[in-house]
């Protein structure tokens, strides 16, 4: 498992959640940030 990609993915998901909760940021952009986080986690777990 690539640890740095996993950590970056988690950070992106947390940032997306915080943006959704605390700002009126564009929903599409928040979904894109969260998707990048999920992709990063998926890549980190691939062998």
C-alpha atoms as one frame of an Amber mdcrd trajectory, in Angstrom:
protein
   0.000   0.000   0.000   1.325   3.405  -0.969   0.963   5.292   2.291   1.398
   8.831   0.913  -1.385   8.426  -1.681  -3.663   7.037   1.025  -3.029  10.034
   3.289  -3.571  12.494   0.431  -6.851  10.753  -0.400  -8.066  11.026   3.168
  -7.106  14.699   3.309  -8.994  15.411   0.068 -12.122  13.701   1.397 -11.945
  15.631   4.676 -11.440  18.923   2.807 -14.425  18.162   0.579 -16.600  17.410
   3.611 -15.521  20.605   5.378 -16.143  22.698   2.263 -19.622  21.206   1.977
 -20.455  21.899   5.617 -18.947  25.351   6.122 -19.107  27.099   2.717 -21.496
  27.724  -0.146 -18.950  26.342  -2.592 -20.148  24.833  -5.870 -21.466  21.310
  -5.204 -19.943  19.934  -8.407 -16.500  21.084  -7.334 -16.912  19.502  -3.906
 -17.957  16.214  -5.505 -14.918  16.395  -7.805 -12.561  16.920  -4.846 -14.149
  13.978  -3.007 -13.898  11.798  -6.115 -10.199  12.625  -6.446  -9.764  11.560
  -2.829 -11.537   8.252  -3.454  -9.481   7.616  -6.592  -6.283   8.359  -4.704
  -7.249   5.874  -1.974  -8.160   3.254  -4.563  -4.811   3.679  -6.329  -2.935
   3.467  -3.024  -4.556   0.116  -2.216  -3.876  -1.402  -5.646  -0.906  -3.750
  -5.720
